[in-house]
Amino acid sequence: MGPIIAATNFSETANNALAYAAAVAKLFNVKLIVFNAFKIPVHMLNSRFTADTLEKMIQKTNIRLQTLSTNIASTYNIEVST
């Protein structure tokens, strides 16, 4: 069995799905890959946000994703990548 890929939007429902995916990854001794498809808010498209502001939003999301992945890896004792 190959790695398990799980998406998150950082919601409670997504966290439950990640917990399930992590348990399955542990059971089958496979890597868990976690990702977030960054969605640009509609209001940002209609206003004058700078590229720097968008970059900061993406960086903040990446930090959240890394923190979540680190927590899952330590909780379930599995390999997790983003």
SVG drawing of the C-alpha trace seen along z (x, -y; Angstrom):
<svg xmlns="http://www.w3.org/2000/svg" viewBox="-17 -49 25 52">
<polyline fill="none" stroke="black" stroke-width="0.4" points="0.0,0.0 1.3,-3.5 1.0,-6.7 -2.3,-8.1 -3.2,-11.6 -5.5,-13.7 -6.7,-17.3 -7.6,-19.8 -9.3,-23.1 -8.5,-23.2 -12.2,-22.7 -13.3,-20.3 -14.6,-17.9 -11.3,-17.9 -9.5,-17.3 -11.7,-14.2 -10.9,-13.0 -7.1,-13.5 -7.3,-11.6 -9.0,-8.7 -6.4,-8.9 -3.6,-8.9 -4.9,-5.9 -5.1,-4.0 -1.6,-5.1 -0.4,-3.8 -2.3,-0.5 -0.7,0.1 2.6,-1.5 2.5,-4.0 3.3,-7.7 0.5,-10.3 0.6,-13.3 -1.4,-16.3 -2.2,-19.2 -4.3,-22.3 -5.6,-23.7 -5.3,-27.4 -8.3,-29.3 -8.1,-33.1 -11.0,-34.8 -13.4,-36.4 -13.2,-39.8 -9.4,-39.8 -9.9,-39.4 -12.2,-42.4 -10.0,-44.8 -6.5,-46.1 -4.6,-43.6 -0.9,-43.5 1.0,-40.5 2.8,-40.8 -0.5,-40.5 -1.3,-37.3 2.1,-35.9 1.6,-36.5 -1.7,-34.7 0.0,-31.7 2.8,-31.7 0.4,-31.7 -1.5,-28.8 1.8,-26.9 2.7,-27.4 -0.7,-26.0 -0.2,-23.0 3.3,-22.3 2.1,-22.6 -0.8,-20.3 1.4,-17.8 3.9,-17.8 1.2,-17.2 -0.3,-14.3 3.2,-12.8 3.9,-12.9 0.4,-11.8 0.2,-8.8 4.0,-8.1 3.9,-8.0 5.7,-9.8 3.8,-12.8 4.8,-15.2 3.1,-18.2"/>
</svg>
